Amino acid sequence: MPTLQIKLSNTSRLFFIFACLLGATGVALGAYASHGLSVWASIEQIEYFQLAVTYQLVHALTLFAVCILSLFISSYFLLASKIAFASGILLFSGSLYLYVLTGTKILGMLTPIGGLLLIIAWTLVAVSLLTYRNN
């Protein structure tokens, strides 16, 4: 029986690994939010932390899916979307984690930038599909 063999570039491999690590840390941080955070954090802080976990997990899965899509569709838009997803997750979720853990409100200014990057990433996936032509 024939098998499907796909060549994985170093860049694709890196994004796959990053998506997996985001998923793993998202689960770990979600567990901390459920079990350890309530010892010292307010309800509002826990909600921010859980929002960060939710966005991290959803977009880690999305990044993984875009990595799979990019194995079949070669597009600079998909590469740009992977970069935007990775950056958006780090800025959006990361700024919320740091805000809760450090209390530094200035980090909250990074959250909307991360959200904007996530919107851009989704849009870039759509553009890559709109511009894709079957040969």
Secondary structure, DSSP 8 states (H G I E B T S, - for coil): ---------HHHHHHHHHHHHHHHHHHHHHHHHHHTGGGT--HHHHHHHHHHHHHHHHHHHHHHHHHHHHHH---HHHHHHHHHHHHHHHHHHHHHHHHHHH--GGGGGHHHHHHHHHHHHHHHHHHHHHH----
